[in-house]
């Protein structure tokens, strides 16, 4: 009799589960910044997830914090660097890195609690601008990389430079935490001349230098999939594929027991995405309420501690 995995071996979630198995079984034992300790592999094979037919690769072998993923992405898109805006919504994923104690440990004690410095959203929307604090209005300052990517997808879709980076060596000393997911490139597949009614297909390749497989990667997969769907929606393309290449792929030592439990579970169908509101044409116009995820039936949550 075939095992449940044999019967469901094509499910894309097994890429993630098999990577965790490999890291736990064969990863290097390494110290890390947080003092927790990790098992790690460098540059494993890339993870590929289909986004076709409105698919959202939200992992199913444990419940993923969907509201946190959506709100954090919108926070990035708006260029925000104030973690208290998320905390007020009950999303506390940045609290540890925004605490006064942590900021002081980074030599950033002059900042108020929650001021993370020029992190992800600032680099996406204001790359190169001089950072003052999280309350300053940076409108018109720096390079709006996200806007430039969207403009190229609309007007020059075969450009090989549809790239957005959060890695700015000049600004890293000012950041509470340097970016883990640091670069993405978009690629537009044009329809054949014989099928002019087909929409172009939009794919995203993301590179992540540091990958916490237990807590971080489920967030990152869903976040960049959602970002690709959002950009596809406003550029009249179809979201096609998300590819993720990891650098240091690691499991924290205190996550191993929880992940062993997760590895025993069989993946379920990924949910789909639809928009609650028509007529959204700009990336800044999306609201949390616009994003509706349907058919998400995951296994129960598994608690894992976040290392700071």
C-alpha positions as CSV (number, residue, x, y, z in Angstrom):
1,X,0.0,0.0,0.0
2,X,1.4,3.4,-1.0
3,X,2.2,5.8,1.8
4,X,0.3,9.1,2.1
5,X,3.4,10.9,0.8
6,X,3.6,8.6,-2.2
7,X,0.0,9.4,-3.0
8,X,0.6,13.1,-2.6
9,X,4.3,13.3,-3.6
10,X,3.8,16.1,-6.2
11,X,2.6,18.6,-3.6
12,X,4.9,21.6,-3.7
13,X,5.0,21.8,0.1
14,X,7.3,18.7,0.2
15,X,10.1,20.9,-1.2
16,X,10.0,22.8,2.1
17,X,9.5,19.7,4.3
18,X,12.2,17.7,2.6
19,X,14.6,20.6,3.0
20,X,13.9,20.7,6.8
21,X,14.5,17.0,7.0
22,X,17.8,17.4,5.2
23,X,19.0,20.2,7.4
24,X,18.1,18.4,10.6
25,X,19.8,15.2,9.4
26,X,22.9,16.6,7.7
27,X,23.2,20.3,8.5
28,X,26.4,21.8,10.0
29,X,26.2,22.7,13.7
30,X,26.8,26.4,13.9
31,X,26.7,29.2,16.4
32,X,24.6,32.2,15.5
33,X,23.9,35.9,16.3
34,X,21.1,35.1,18.7
35,X,23.1,32.5,20.8
36,X,20.5,29.8,20.2
37,X,22.6,27.7,17.8
38,X,21.5,26.3,14.4
39,X,21.8,23.4,12.0
40,X,22.5,24.8,8.6
41,X,23.1,24.1,4.9
42,X,24.4,26.6,2.4
43,X,22.6,27.2,-1.0
44,X,20.2,24.3,-1.2
45,X,18.2,23.8,-4.4
46,X,15.7,26.6,-5.0
47,X,12.1,26.2,-4.0
48,X,9.5,26.7,-6.8
49,X,5.8,27.4,-6.3
50,X,3.1,27.8,-8.9
51,X,1.0,30.9,-8.6
52,X,-1.3,29.9,-11.5
53,X,-5.1,30.0,-11.1
54,X,-4.8,32.4,-8.1
55,X,-2.9,29.9,-6.0
56,X,-1.3,31.2,-2.8
57,X,1.4,28.9,-1.4
58,X,0.4,29.3,2.2
59,X,1.9,26.3,4.0
60,X,-0.6,23.8,5.3
61,X,1.3,21.5,7.6
62,X,0.9,24.1,10.3
63,X,-1.4,27.2,10.5
64,X,0.5,30.2,9.2
65,X,-0.2,33.7,10.6
66,X,-2.0,35.1,7.5
67,X,-3.0,38.4,9.0
68,X,0.5,39.1,10.0
69,X,1.8,38.2,6.5
70,X,-0.6,40.6,4.8
71,X,-0.3,43.5,7.2
72,X,3.5,43.3,7.2
73,X,3.6,43.3,3.4
74,X,1.4,46.3,3.2
75,X,3.6,48.0,5.8
76,X,6.7,47.2,3.6
77,X,4.8,48.6,0.5
78,X,4.1,51.9,2.3
79,X,7.8,52.3,3.2
80,X,7.1,52.2,6.9
81,X,9.9,51.5,9.4
82,X,7.8,51.9,12.6
83,X,7.1,48.5,14.2
84,X,4.6,50.0,16.7
85,X,2.2,50.4,13.8
86,X,2.1,46.6,13.5
87,X,2.1,46.1,17.2
88,X,-1.1,48.2,17.5
89,X,-2.8,45.8,15.2
90,X,-1.7,42.8,17.4
91,X,1.2,41.9,15.1
92,X,4.2,41.6,17.3
93,X,6.7,39.9,15.0
94,X,9.1,42.9,15.1
95,X,8.7,43.7,18.8
96,X,11.9,42.0,19.8
97,X,14.1,43.8,17.2
98,X,12.4,47.1,17.9
99,X,12.7,47.0,21.7
100,X,14.8,49.6,23.4
101,X,17.1,47.0,24.8
102,X,17.8,45.5,21.3
103,X,18.2,48.9,19.7
104,X,20.8,49.8,22.4
105,X,22.6,46.5,21.7
106,X,22.9,47.6,18.0
107,X,24.2,51.1,19.0
108,X,20.9,52.6,18.1
109,X,19.8,53.6,21.5
110,X,19.1,57.2,20.4
111,X,16.1,55.9,18.5
112,X,12.7,55.5,20.2
113,X,11.3,52.1,20.7
114,X,9.9,50.7,17.4
115,X,12.1,52.8,15.1
116,X,13.8,50.0,13.1
117,X,15.8,52.3,10.9
118,X,16.0,52.1,7.1
119,X,14.8,48.5,6.8
120,X,12.9,46.8,4.0
121,X,10.1,49.2,3.1
122,X,12.5,52.2,3.2
123,X,14.8,50.5,0.8
124,X,12.0,49.5,-1.5
125,X,10.6,53.0,-1.7
126,X,13.4,55.4,-0.8
127,X,16.7,53.7,-1.7
128,X,19.6,56.1,-1.2
129,X,17.7,58.7,0.8
130,X,19.2,59.9,4.1
131,X,17.3,58.3,7.0
132,X,16.4,60.5,10.0
133,X,13.7,58.6,11.9
134,X,10.5,56.6,11.4
135,X,8.3,59.6,11.6
136,X,9.9,61.7,8.8
137,X,8.1,62.1,5.5
138,X,10.4,60.8,2.8
139,X,8.0,61.5,-0.2
140,X,10.0,62.1,-3.3
141,X,13.3,61.1,-1.7
142,X,15.6,58.3,-3.0
143,X,14.8,55.7,-5.6
144,X,11.3,54.2,-5.6
145,X,12.4,50.7,-6.7
146,X,9.0,49.2,-6.3
147,X,7.4,51.8,-8.6
148,X,10.2,51.4,-11.1
149,X,9.7,47.6,-11.2
150,X,5.9,48.1,-11.8
151,X,6.6,50.7,-14.5
152,X,9.0,48.3,-16.3
153,X,6.5,45.4,-16.1
154,X,3.9,47.6,-17.7
155,X,6.0,49.3,-20.3
156,X,9.2,47.3,-20.9
157,X,8.3,43.8,-19.8
158,X,11.4,42.1,-21.4
159,X,13.8,44.3,-19.4
160,X,16.4,42.1,-17.5
161,X,16.7,44.7,-14.8
162,X,13.3,44.4,-13.1
163,X,15.0,44.2,-9.7
164,X,14.4,45.4,-6.2
165,X,16.9,45.2,-3.4
166,X,16.8,45.9,0.3
167,X,20.6,45.3,0.7
168,X,22.2,48.8,1.1
169,X,25.6,48.5,2.7
170,X,25.7,52.2,3.5
171,X,22.5,51.9,5.6
172,X,23.1,48.5,7.3
173,X,24.7,50.1,10.4
174,X,21.5,52.1,10.9
175,X,19.2,49.1,10.6
176,X,17.9,47.2,13.7
177,X,18.3,44.1,11.6
178,X,19.9,43.8,8.1
179,X,17.5,42.3,5.5
180,X,17.2,38.6,5.3
181,X,15.2,38.5,2.1
182,X,17.3,41.0,0.2
183,X,16.7,40.9,-3.5
184,X,14.0,40.0,-6.0
185,X,13.8,39.9,-9.8
186,X,10.6,39.9,-11.8
187,X,10.3,38.2,-15.2
188,X,7.5,38.6,-17.7
189,X,6.7,35.8,-20.1
190,X,4.9,37.3,-23.1
191,X,2.2,35.3,-24.9
192,X,2.9,33.8,-28.3
193,X,1.9,35.9,-31.3
194,X,-0.7,33.3,-32.2
195,X,-2.5,33.9,-28.8
196,X,-2.7,37.7,-28.5
197,X,-5.7,37.4,-26.1
198,X,-3.6,35.7,-23.4
199,X,-2.1,37.8,-20.6
200,X,1.6,37.9,-20.0
201,X,2.8,35.8,-17.1
202,X,4.6,37.3,-14.1
203,X,7.2,35.4,-12.1
204,X,9.4,36.4,-9.2
205,X,12.8,35.1,-8.1
206,X,13.7,36.0,-4.5
207,X,17.1,35.6,-2.9
208,X,17.3,35.2,0.9
209,X,20.7,35.3,2.6
210,X,19.5,34.0,6.0
211,X,16.5,31.6,6.2
212,X,14.9,30.5,9.4
213,X,13.1,27.5,8.1
214,X,10.8,27.0,11.1
215,X,9.3,30.5,11.5
216,X,10.6,32.8,8.8
217,X,10.4,30.9,5.5
218,X,6.6,30.1,5.7
219,X,6.1,33.9,6.1
220,X,8.5,34.7,3.3
221,X,7.0,32.3,0.8
222,X,3.5,33.6,1.3
223,X,4.6,37.3,1.4
224,X,6.5,37.2,-1.9
225,X,3.8,35.1,-3.5
226,X,1.2,37.7,-2.4
227,X,3.4,40.6,-3.6
228,X,3.7,38.9,-7.0
229,X,-0.1,38.5,-7.2
230,X,-0.6,42.1,-6.2
231,X,1.8,43.4,-8.9
232,X,0.2,41.1,-11.5
233,X,-3.2,42.4,-10.6
234,X,-2.3,46.1,-11.2
235,X,-0.1,45.4,-14.4
236,X,-2.7,43.2,-16.2
237,X,-0.5,40.1,-16.0
238,X,-1.1,36.7,-14.6
239,X,0.9,35.6,-11.6
240,X,2.8,32.5,-12.7
241,X,5.6,31.3,-10.4
242,X,7.6,32.1,-7.3
243,X,11.2,30.9,-7.1
244,X,13.2,31.3,-3.8
245,X,16.9,30.8,-3.5
246,X,18.3,30.5,0.0
247,X,21.8,31.2,1.2
248,X,22.2,30.1,4.8
249,X,19.2,27.8,5.3
250,X,19.0,26.9,9.0
251,X,16.9,25.3,11.7
252,X,17.2,26.7,15.2
253,X,18.2,24.0,17.7
254,X,15.1,24.8,19.8
255,X,12.8,24.3,16.8
256,X,13.9,20.7,16.1
257,X,11.2,19.0,18.2
258,X,8.4,21.1,16.8
259,X,9.6,20.5,13.3
260,X,9.8,16.8,13.8
261,X,6.1,17.0,14.7
262,X,5.4,19.0,11.5
263,X,7.3,16.6,9.3
264,X,4.8,13.8,10.2
265,X,1.9,15.7,8.7
266,X,0.6,15.4,5.1
267,X,0.2,18.6,3.1
268,X,-3.2,19.8,2.1
269,X,-4.3,21.8,-0.9
270,X,-3.0,25.3,-1.1
271,X,-5.7,28.1,-0.8
272,X,-6.6,30.6,-3.5
273,X,-6.6,34.3,-3.6
274,X,-9.3,36.8,-4.7
275,X,-9.7,40.5,-4.5
276,X,-12.6,41.9,-2.5
277,X,-12.6,45.2,-4.3
278,X,-12.5,45.9,-8.0
279,X,-10.6,48.8,-9.6
280,X,-7.3,48.7,-7.7
281,X,-4.7,50.1,-10.1
282,X,-1.8,51.1,-7.9
283,X,0.2,49.1,-5.4
284,X,-0.3,51.7,-2.6
285,X,-4.1,51.3,-2.8
286,X,-4.3,47.8,-1.4
287,X,-5.9,47.4,2.0
288,X,-5.9,44.4,4.3
289,X,-9.6,44.0,3.6
290,X,-9.0,43.7,-0.1
291,X,-7.2,40.4,0.2
292,X,-9.4,37.3,0.6
293,X,-7.9,33.9,1.0
294,X,-10.2,31.0,0.3
295,X,-10.0,27.3,1.0
296,X,-7.2,27.5,3.6
297,X,-7.6,24.4,5.8
298,X,-4.2,23.8,7.5
299,X,-3.1,21.5,10.3
300,X,-3.1,23.1,13.7
301,X,-0.5,25.7,14.8
302,X,2.8,24.5,16.3
303,X,4.5,26.9,18.7
304,X,8.1,27.9,18.0
305,X,10.1,30.5,19.8
306,X,11.5,33.4,17.8
307,X,15.2,34.0,18.4
308,X,16.2,37.6,18.6
